[in-house]
Amino acid sequence: MTGSSSSPVAEGTPSNHGLGPRAAAVLVFGSSAAVLVVEIVALRLLAPYLGLTLETSTMVIGIALTAIALGSWLGGRIADQVDPRRLLGPSLGVSGAVVALTPAVLRTAAEWAPATLLFIASLTVLVPGALLSAVTPIVTKLRLTSLAETGTVVGRLSGVGTVGAIVGTVLTGFVLVSRLPVSGILIGLGTLLVVGSAVVEWRSRGWRGTPALALVVVAGGLATTVAPGGCDTETRYHCARVVADPDRDGGRTLVLDGLRHSYVDVDDPTFLEFEYVRAIASVVDAAFPEGEPLVAHHLGGGGLTFPRYLAATRPGTRSLVSEIDSGVVRINRDQLGLSSEAGIDVRTEDGRLGLRRLDADSRDLVVGDAFGGVSVPWHLTTVEAMTDVRRVLDEDGLYVVNLIDHGDLAFARAEAATLSETFEHVALVGEPTDIGLDPTAIPEGGNLVVVASSRPVDLRATQEALDARQTGWKIVTGDDLISWIGDAQLLTDDYAPVDQLLQPYSPQSSQ
């Protein structure tokens, strides 16, 4: 037909503007991997301010998925209206600049404008996530040469993107976080993205914004060094600091994700600063003859305050500690004076798995003091976990657990109910207003200690020990405890909504 202004592209004629299959695969692989790196590291950045809870994880994952959906949709739509070659450089470069600024911006907002934290956190995940997710439809548009190969091109690039996401997840979780600070990961990723933008720009001779974005990345790196909220050490799970006590030469406080987890006096392990630790010591000292060595297992290590106390007051005690964070173990050895002669064996392992490895009837004492963020890890709270605790305790063995809850104490009540289902004798130790001794008072919440055993708990001896340490705490059991528990539901491996049961807490509360 003559006179037409244009002719259709012949079947099989390339129209990919010089973007080869390898370059396309690298772009899709790298951008997909970067989205998952940002998502995982964002959780680490937010944990000190929002807690490492199911709600925090759900929020970040939801924002990341929203970014992926939004970026994929808009990227494809815009690529159909604008020359795709003009989109790749800005998508990579702008996302790289935002990623590099994220550590400084988030930490500054958390310290100086906490009301804006959720909004800013959402943007720092949404913006780079959407821009990076737009790369796949843009590259797909560039690679399509005919309708006949649409399925092949789309399927191949979709597969490459999925593999990139998997690699980004595995690399971050198993390698990067354990070896680099989160700020270093994000600044490094931002640098790589801006470099990628420069390469694409050079090949396409298009957009010219990369130098400005490179300056933004440098600014992000410099800002991170002065932004508040830094860590002495970034472990696999925590932002950790050790703070010296100005009023006590040997006093050290281990701060994890902004919360005081342990106080250790490296010169005097019998000094117990935190009230809940004094309560645990009172319970144990009342339950066992003075100075008698024990075989103990500790779920959670922190600063190893109580294992040190047992070693000092009960010579010959053997304490085995399950501490999941190898970085915390290193801090104990390098900064908190832990020696190999203390009779304390620390294993880097999950507490539930550590329980499984213990022989039946092999422990006099099990102490639960494990926290993931602001809550006891849910899998250490269930009937099944408590059944394993009871299995490893001998006939006169004792289980003592530290809990934190506020408001109506729904989680603490559920855990007490769970222990009552598993052990014959259970007692609750805490402030009188929190354990129901003053029904007219509103519970303030904080730390509570629950004691469980197959033998009766000596209430009189325990109360005398609590009074001697001037804790102000009281102990209840029997009908008073049943009344306090009320209709709380048991926690099981099939149903343990620990994060949902927990009430709002004060960021300054100690654990």
Residue, then its C-alpha position, 0 to 999 in steps of 0.5 A: m500500500t502506497g502513501s502510508s507515513s510509516s511501515p510496521v516493524a517486521e517480525g523478528t526485527p530488533s528494536n531494543h536500542g542496543l541493550g543486549p541480553r546480558a546487560a538486560a539481565v544484569l540490570v534486572f538482577g541488580s535492581s531486584a536484589a537491591v530492593l530486598v537489601v533495602e527492605i531487610v536493612a530497613l528493619r535493622l534501622l527501625a528496630p531501635y525505635l519501633g522494636l523488632t516486632l511482628e508489626t514492624s516486620t509486617m509494616v516494612i514488608g507491606i511497604a516494600l511490596t507496595a513499592i514493587a507493585l507501584g514501580s512495576w505498574l508505573g514503570g511499564r506504563i511510562a515506558d510505553q509513553v517515553d523512550p525507555r532509554r531515558l528512564l533507566g539512568p534516573s531510576l538507578g541514580v535517584s534510588g541510589a541517592v535516596v538509599a545512601l541518605t536513608p541511615a542519616v535521615l532515619r536516625t535524625a528523624a527518630e531522635w529529633a522528630p519521632a512523630t515523623l518517623l513512620f512517614i519518613a521510613s515509608l518514603t525511604v523504602l517506597v521511593p527506591g523500591a518503586l524506582l528499582s522495581a520500574v527497571t524490570p518493565i523498562v528493560t523488558k520494553l527495550r528487549l522486546t523485538s516482536l510479539a512472537e517472543t513476548g513470552t520468552v523475554v518476559g519470562r526470562l527477565s521475570g525469572v532473572g529478577t526473582v533470582g536477584a531478589i533471592v540473592g539479595t535476601v540471602l546475601t544480606g541476611f547471611v553475609l552483609v549484616s554480619r560483616l558490615p554496619v547497616s549504614g555501610i551497606l546502604i551507602g555502598l549500595g547507593t554508590l553501586l546504583v549511582v555507578g550503574s546509573a553513570v554506566v547506563e548514561w554513558r552507553s545511552r548518551g542520555w541523562r546527565g544527572t549522575p554527578a549531582l547524585a554522586l555528591v548526594v551519596v557522598a553527603g549521605g556518607l558524611a551525614t551518617t558519621v554525625a547523625p544521632g543513634g549510632c552504635d558502638t557495634e552492629t551485631r547480627y541482630h542488634c545495634a549495641r552499645v556499652v555505656a560506663d556508669p559514671d557513679r560506679d567504676g566497674g559498672r557497665t550497661l549493655v544497650l541493645d537497640g536503644l534499650r538497657h538489657s543488662y547491667v554488669d559490674v566487672d569488678d563485683p558480679t554480686f552487685l545487681e543493679f536491675e530490680y528484676v535481676r535482684a528478684i530472680a536472685s532472691v527466688v533462686d537463693a530462697a529455693f536452694p541452700e546457700g552456696e550450693p553449686l548448681v547446674a543451670h541453663h540460661l535462655g538468653g545471655g545479654g550481659l550474662t549478669f545472672p550467670r556471673y552472679l551464680a559463679a560468684t555466690r555459688p562456686g562450682t556452678r556450671s552455667l550453659v547459656s544459649e545466646i543467639d547473637s554472636g556479636v553480644v558474646r564478643i562484647n561480653r568477652d572484649q568489653l565486659g570482662l568475661s573470662s573462660e574460668a568463670g564456669i560459664d559456657v556460652r553457645t551461639e544458638d537459638g534458645r529453643l534449639g539449645l533446650r532440645r540438645l539438653d538431656a532430661d533431668s540434667r538441670d537444677l535451674v533454667v532461667g529465661d531472659a531472652f528478648g527479641g526487641v521488646s518481647v520474649p521470642w514467641h517460640l520460647t513462650t509456648v506450652e511445647a517450649m515449657t514442656d521441654v523446660r520441664r523435661v530438662l529440669d530435675e525433680d526439684g528443678l526451678y524455672v524462673v523467667n523474666l517478662i515485660d508487659h504493660g497496660d492490662l498485662a495480657f501477655a504476662r497473664a497468658e504466659a502465667a496461664t501457659l506455665s500453670e498448664t505445664f508445671e504443678h506449682v507456679a508463682l508470680v513476683g512483681e510490684p504489688t499493683d501489677i500482680g493484683l494485690d491492690p485491686t483498686a490500683i491501675p497496673e503500671g507494667g514493666n518487669l515481672v518474674v514468674v517461677a515454676s517448678s514441680r515442687p512447692v515454692d517456699l513463699r515465706a523464704t522468697q518474700e524474705a529474700l525479696d525484702a532483704r534486697q529491698t525490691g518492694w516486690k511481692i509474691v503471689t500464688g494459688d487462688d490469687l494467681i488464678s484470679w490474676i490470670g483470669d481467662a487468659q488463653l494458653l500460648t501454643d506453637d500453633y497460636a502464640p500472638v505474643d507481639q499482639l498481646l504486648q501493650p505499649y511500652s516506655p522506650q526508657s524501660s529496662q529489661 
